[in-house]
């Protein structure tokens, strides 16, 4: 198989940590395994390389409602670097500003273009009180995505939403979990003591992910008010941490901060219940999938890809977004019935065990080949005509 050259444009990358960055890292690691040649272009001040591939930082201005994201407009320097690299395919991930320029470059260079939808900016605008811009944002999305040779979404729910707003056809770039990395085998007494500030006898609730308002982690406070003998461990960091520390002052809560590697695996496996009250901005919910793979009973809001992972009452519980009373009822049921949460944990891990990242990334790489072949075929037709 010939070596493919893939250029990737993304609005964010390391050292920022979130679901989209995690997916990008997994993609780069897989492309390294299949011996592809890759150049990553990322907005903001980013790392210089990852998985042996160069990362081109594109400085811009911070987004007011999302300060960890910079809006960058790549200029001639980036255009020349891209031309020198001469990719076989360009993959634009969640285009905002630099991604739109990536689309323009793909058109100018007549390169196959794959686009993937990760962050629901329209729901984010509504959540943060900027709903007046929702229709405009949808219009801009339609304008950008119409140039793609293939459009991908992270869940069936997100794909249906895009198609309902005039972006089609949309395929699902499935999500998976490394079930060797996220496993009950990583549970330790030491981590349990760390998560609970030396109260391992308590039922351990876990929240993980970027600490931002749309994750709605403060809603878990209602559970702490209603359920005795529980302790909440919050893994992650972000702009909302100081606010959350105020909300939970005096409560049995541990702010663990960012975790990675074996520490993160152990944190998942050493807890009892994963609670995920995120808002409709969520397009998938990777941390919930990692928790389920780790054998954690999971209680999640019915957003993003959660209904595609959780069969209510079989391998976890689902509640309607912002229905905190139902969330409290479901978590209390888990707290009071250890045998049920063990049953859900086993069933949840079984659900995730068939979602191999290797298979899923191979599917994406095959899609790259398909759009490259289709573009070449259309070019030949134009020449003949």
Buried (B, 14 or more C-beta within 10 A) or exposed (E): EEEBBBBBBBBBBBEBBBBBBBBBBBBBBBBBEEEBBBBBBBBBEBEEEBBEBEBBBBEBEEBEBBEBBBBBEBEEEBBEBBEEBEBBBBBBBBBBBBBBBBBBBBEEBEBBBBBBBBBBBBBBBBBBEBEEEBEEBBEBBBEBBEBBBBBBBBBBBBBEBBBEBEBEEBBBBBBBBBBEBBBBEBBBEEBBEBBBEEBBEBBBBBBBBBBBBBBBBBBBBBBBEBBEEBBBBBBBBBBBBEBBEEBBEEEBBBBBEBBEEEBBBBBBBBBBBBBBBBBBBBBBBBBBBBBBBBBBBBBBBBBBBBBBBBEBEEBBBBBEBBBBEBBBBBBBBBBEEEEBBEBBBBBBBBBBBEBBBEEBBBEBBEBBBBBBEEBEEEEEEEEEE
